[in-house]
């Protein structure tokens, strides 16, 4: 489960990276040789609004990935702890049985 948590942490970093890309990289050049970056319509204000919505969506997606990763990591730690507790309980039970056998 820890591997899945690390994978979701990676997805959250990538998603946040896309969000920052939408935030920092905008160029609406109107020349023929220039290629617009993150420009969808003719007006700058509309493009800023569209990019802001994309940025928020990517950040929310990153937050969701972090929450999922935290839950997976927590479950992995609790499973390991429960497994170790079960092993300790089994060992104690075997020791009790061995004491009973030695008494007889």
ZISUL-V802149 format. One record per backbone hydrogen bond with DSSP energy under -1.0 kcal/mol. CO is the residue of the C=O (numbers start at 1). NH is the residue of the N-H. If there is no record, write none. Layout:
CO;NH + CO;NH
This chain:
1;5 + 2;6 + 3;7 + 4;8 + 5;9 + 6;10 + 7;11 + 8;12 + 9;13 + 10;14 + 11;15 + 12;16 + 13;17 + 14;18 + 15;19 + 16;20 + 17;21 + 18;22 + 19;23 + 20;24 + 21;25 + 27;37 + 37;27 + 43;47 + 44;48 + 45;49 + 46;50 + 47;51 + 48;52 + 49;53 + 50;54 + 51;55 + 52;56 + 53;57 + 54;58 + 55;59 + 56;60 + 57;61 + 58;62 + 59;63 + 60;64 + 61;65 + 62;66 + 63;67 + 64;68 + 65;69 + 66;70 + 67;71 + 68;72 + 69;73 + 70;74 + 71;75 + 72;76 + 73;77 + 74;78 + 75;79 + 76;80 + 77;81 + 78;82 + 79;83 + 80;84 + 81;85 + 82;86 + 83;87 + 84;88 + 85;89 + 86;90 + 87;91 + 88;92 + 89;93 + 90;94 + 91;95 + 92;96 + 93;97 + 94;98 + 95;99 + 96;100 + 97;101 + 98;102 + 99;103 + 100;104
